[in-house]
Amino acid sequence: MAWTPSITELYTNTQLYEQQNFTQNITYVTDEITPESWIITISPSEVNSTVILSGGTTTGNISGFYSGAFDGYSVTYMKDDLTYSTVTDWDNISGAKEINIYRPSMQQYKTFYYTATATPPPGSISTFTTPVTQTYSIVVTNSWTIGMNNLKSAVAETIARRQ
């Protein structure tokens, strides 16, 4: 029986960066005298809201892009009332008078795992009836450019507020 792709670590020839679009199809075909495509479902070990999983047919698909995959960054800023606040999400900056400290996530890579399950289709002629699974991994590389651009935007907003 054969999974496609047969290699379980996806995107090994190129780096997949955070915010970079990708798509990966997964299929399973029996190696019997009469090959048969089985129904694929895909389950993530960790959900990322910008990665879409589809299945229920003879082709499963993982597609989208990784967003917010790297934890551990923080931004400290001075508010209009001259108090300081530290946030771990750029969207939570509110009323910033100036940006004081940006600490990016130092995590260079993060691996996401997906389990593909193949089950015989209705009316299957296969002699095998037990579902089979294959675990795939996708290694995502941190793009510090995203944090740099967010920092530039936050600083520009504080400058604009002063004028």
C-alpha positions in Angstrom: 0.0 0.0 0.0 1.3 3.4 -0.9 1.1 6.9 0.5 1.8 9.9 -1.7 3.9 11.6 -0.7 5.9 8.7 0.7 8.4 11.0 2.5 6.8 12.1 5.8 8.8 15.3 6.3 7.3 17.7 3.8 9.1 20.7 2.3 12.6 19.4 3.0 14.1 20.8 -0.3 13.0 24.3 0.4 12.5 26.3 3.6 8.9 27.2 4.4 8.7 30.5 6.2 5.9 31.8 8.4 3.4 33.7 6.3 4.5 31.8 3.1 1.6 30.1 1.2 1.8 26.4 0.6 -0.3 23.4 -0.4 0.2 19.7 0.0 -2.0 16.9 -1.3 -2.0 13.5 0.3 -3.3 10.3 -1.2 -3.4 6.6 -0.4 -3.7 3.8 -3.0 -3.7 0.1 -2.2 -1.1 -2.1 -3.9 -3.5 -4.9 -4.7 -4.1 -6.5 -8.1 -6.8 -3.8 -8.6 -5.4 -0.7 -6.9 -8.0 1.3 -5.0 -7.8 4.9 -3.7 -9.0 5.3 -0.2 -10.7 8.1 1.6 -8.3 10.5 3.4 -8.9 12.6 6.5 -6.3 14.8 8.1 -5.9 15.8 11.8 -3.5 18.3 13.1 -1.5 17.9 16.4 -1.8 21.7 16.8 -4.4 24.0 15.1 -3.2 27.1 13.2 -6.2 29.2 12.1 -4.6 30.1 8.7 -3.9 26.4 7.7 -6.8 24.7 6.1 -7.3 20.9 6.2 -9.6 19.2 3.8 -10.4 15.6 3.2 -13.3 13.1 3.0 -12.4 12.3 -0.6 -9.5 10.3 -2.1 -7.3 13.4 -1.8 -6.5 15.1 1.5 -5.0 18.6 1.5 -3.1 20.8 3.9 -2.8 24.4 2.6 -2.6 28.0 3.7 0.2 29.7 5.6 1.4 29.7 9.2 0.5 32.8 11.2 1.5 33.6 14.8 3.4 30.3 14.9 6.3 31.6 17.1 5.6 32.6 20.7 8.0 34.4 23.0 8.2 37.9 21.6 7.2 40.9 23.6 6.9 44.7 23.1 7.2 47.2 25.9 5.9 50.7 25.3 5.1 53.9 27.1 1.4 54.8 27.1 0.0 58.3 26.9 -0.3 58.5 30.7 3.5 57.8 30.9 3.1 54.3 32.3 4.7 51.3 30.7 2.9 48.2 29.3 4.3 45.0 27.9 2.3 42.9 25.4 2.9 39.7 23.5 0.7 40.5 20.5 1.2 43.5 18.2 -2.6 44.0 18.1 -2.7 44.6 21.8 -0.6 47.8 21.7 -3.0 50.6 22.6 -2.3 54.4 23.2 1.5 54.1 22.6 3.5 57.2 23.1 6.7 55.4 22.2 8.0 51.9 21.7 10.8 51.1 24.2 11.8 47.5 23.8 11.1 44.8 21.2 12.2 41.3 22.0 11.7 38.9 19.1 11.1 35.2 19.5 14.4 33.5 19.4 12.8 30.2 18.2 14.2 29.5 14.8 12.0 26.6 13.7 8.7 25.0 14.7 7.5 21.6 13.6 3.8 21.0 12.9 2.5 17.4 12.7 -0.5 16.0 10.8 -1.9 12.5 10.9 -3.5 11.3 7.7 -5.9 8.4 8.0 -7.0 6.4 5.0 -10.2 4.3 5.1 -11.7 2.1 2.4 -14.4 3.8 0.4 -18.0 2.6 0.5 -18.3 -0.6 -1.7 -14.6 -1.2 -1.5 -13.3 -4.3 -3.2 -10.1 -4.3 -1.1 -9.2 -7.3 1.0 -8.0 -4.9 3.7 -10.5 -3.0 5.8 -8.5 -1.6 8.6 -7.8 2.1 8.4 -4.2 3.0 8.1 -2.4 6.2 9.3 0.7 8.2 8.3 2.1 11.1 10.2 3.6 14.0 8.3 5.6 16.9 9.5 6.1 20.4 8.2 9.0 22.5 9.6 8.3 26.2 9.5 11.2 28.8 9.7 10.7 31.9 11.7 10.7 35.0 9.6 12.1 37.9 11.7 11.0 40.2 8.9 7.4 40.0 10.1 8.5 41.4 13.5 10.7 44.0 11.9 7.8 45.3 9.8 5.4 45.3 12.8 8.0 47.3 14.8 8.4 49.8 11.9 4.6 50.2 11.7 4.2 50.6 15.5 7.0 53.2 15.6 5.5 55.1 12.7 2.1 55.2 14.5 3.7 56.7 17.6 5.4 59.4 15.4 2.2 60.1 13.6 0.3 60.5 16.9 2.9 63.2 18.0 2.2 65.4 15.0 
